[in-house]
């Protein structure tokens, strides 16, 4: 197993659960004390798995077209960076381009930084 295999497996797993809109499977890939940030902000907009479920659960339930596709992925050590195109977020039906930087801890995701 390479050093990035644990984080890479977690990022792949959460992406599959995201695209299936399965909140329980999605949340299981994140550490109990996960933190999600917008890049450049010092305070997380999600702190902990319970808040992750509160934020993403309703979105999964209300957006049947939600789907993220990877444009480019890079893995280095405990970090995985995905350039994504997300369908189903824009109320006008357009694609949302985003960059997600995942920090793994074993086979869990510990922190994520988003750029939109």
DODO-934299 format. One line per field, with one value per residue (C-alpha): residue in one letter; x, z, y; residue number from 0. Coordinates in Angstrom, 3 decimals. Each point is the difference from the previous one (the first is absolute). Example, Ala and Ser with C-alpha at 12.3 -4.5 7.8 and 13.67 -1.06 7.14 Angstrom:
type = (A,S)
c1 = (12.300,1.370)
c3 = (7.800,-0.660)
c2 = (-4.500,3.440)
seq = (0,1)
end
This chain:
type = (X,X,X,X,X,X,X,X,X,X,X,X,X,X,X,X,X,X,X,X,X,X,X,X,X,X,X,X,X,X,X,X,X,X,X,X,X,X,X,X,X,X,X,X,X,X,X,X,X,X,X,X,X,X,X,X,X,X,X,X,X,X,X,X,X,X,X,X,X,X,X,X,X,X,X,X,X,X,X,X,X,X,X,X,X,X,X,X,X,X,X,X,X,X,X,X,X,X,X,X,X,X,X,X,X,X,X,X,X,X,X,X,X,X,X,X)
c1 = (0.000,1.363,-0.092,-2.953,-1.983,-1.940,-1.040,-0.583,-2.307,-1.934,-0.331,-1.202,-2.459,-1.491,-0.335,-1.928,-2.282,-0.437,-1.068,-2.378,-1.265,0.447,0.601,0.893,2.601,1.298,0.449,1.713,3.074,0.595,1.664,-2.311,1.712,0.175,0.302,-1.065,1.344,-0.312,3.606,1.267,-2.460,1.321,-3.223,-1.570,-3.548,-0.453,1.482,-0.608,-1.779,-3.388,0.171,1.105,-3.174,-2.152,1.429,0.215,-2.996,-2.695,1.963,0.193,-3.732,-1.079,2.315,-0.565,2.318,2.963,3.131,3.715,2.438,3.764,1.778,3.452,1.339,3.392,1.105,3.063,0.554,-3.052,-1.511,-2.278,-1.044,-3.010,-1.053,-3.722,-2.987,-3.193,-3.428,-3.121,1.342,-0.730,-3.725,0.197,1.327,3.597,3.138,1.838,3.777,1.785,3.307,0.003,3.143,-0.412,2.281,-0.157,0.655,0.355,-3.092,-2.076,-0.201,1.087,-0.206,-1.242,0.628,-2.276,0.623,-2.932)
c3 = (0.000,-0.869,2.522,-1.838,-0.280,3.251,-0.821,-3.649,0.990,2.307,-2.697,-2.526,2.540,0.954,-3.676,-0.788,3.007,-0.973,-3.504,1.450,2.426,2.848,3.071,2.327,-2.369,-0.777,3.660,0.832,-2.053,2.219,3.406,2.936,0.471,-3.725,-0.966,-3.323,-1.035,-2.828,-1.000,1.594,2.911,3.451,1.414,-1.383,-1.367,1.162,3.217,0.795,-1.692,1.497,-1.663,-3.247,0.051,0.867,-2.931,-2.694,0.925,-1.069,-3.149,-0.964,0.623,-1.959,-3.041,-2.032,-2.805,2.335,-1.517,0.229,-2.742,0.422,-2.632,1.518,3.100,1.687,3.085,2.121,3.426,2.163,-2.463,-2.987,-2.221,-2.298,-2.674,-0.357,-2.124,2.035,-1.558,2.068,2.223,-2.287,0.124,-3.688,-0.975,-0.787,1.048,3.085,-0.191,3.279,1.454,3.093,2.013,2.323,2.908,1.048,3.308,-0.721,-1.969,1.172,-1.214,2.753,-1.723,-3.308,-1.608,-2.838,-2.709,-2.180)
c2 = (0.000,3.435,2.805,1.606,-3.266,0.622,3.577,-0.888,-2.859,2.361,2.678,-2.596,-1.403,3.343,0.969,-3.196,0.592,3.689,-0.992,-2.621,2.673,-2.486,2.151,-2.883,-1.459,3.503,0.953,-3.303,1.044,3.061,0.167,0.663,3.391,0.905,3.665,1.543,3.398,2.469,0.607,3.188,-0.028,-0.855,-1.445,-3.183,0.134,-3.612,-1.323,-3.658,-2.868,0.955,3.444,-1.645,-2.118,3.045,1.956,-2.670,-2.197,2.505,0.848,-3.681,-0.421,3.087,-0.134,-3.175,1.189,0.576,-1.536,0.824,-0.962,0.131,2.087,-0.503,-1.721,0.180,-1.915,0.713,-1.493,0.529,2.547,-0.549,2.898,-0.294,2.450,-0.647,0.879,-0.285,-0.255,0.668,2.817,2.949,0.892,0.957,-3.423,0.944,-1.802,1.201,-0.328,-0.512,-1.073,-2.208,-0.681,-2.987,-0.803,-3.619,-1.656,-3.697,-0.954,2.970,3.568,2.396,3.412,1.370,3.382,1.157,2.589,1.116)
seq = (0,1,2,3,4,5,6,7,8,9,10,11,12,13,14,15,16,17,18,19,20,21,22,23,24,25,26,27,28,29,30,31,32,33,34,35,36,37,38,39,40,41,42,43,44,45,46,47,48,49,50,51,52,53,54,55,56,57,58,59,60,61,62,63,64,65,66,67,68,69,70,71,72,73,74,75,76,77,78,79,80,81,82,83,84,85,86,87,88,89,90,91,92,93,94,95,96,97,98,99,100,101,102,103,104,105,106,107,108,109,110,111,112,113,114,115)
end
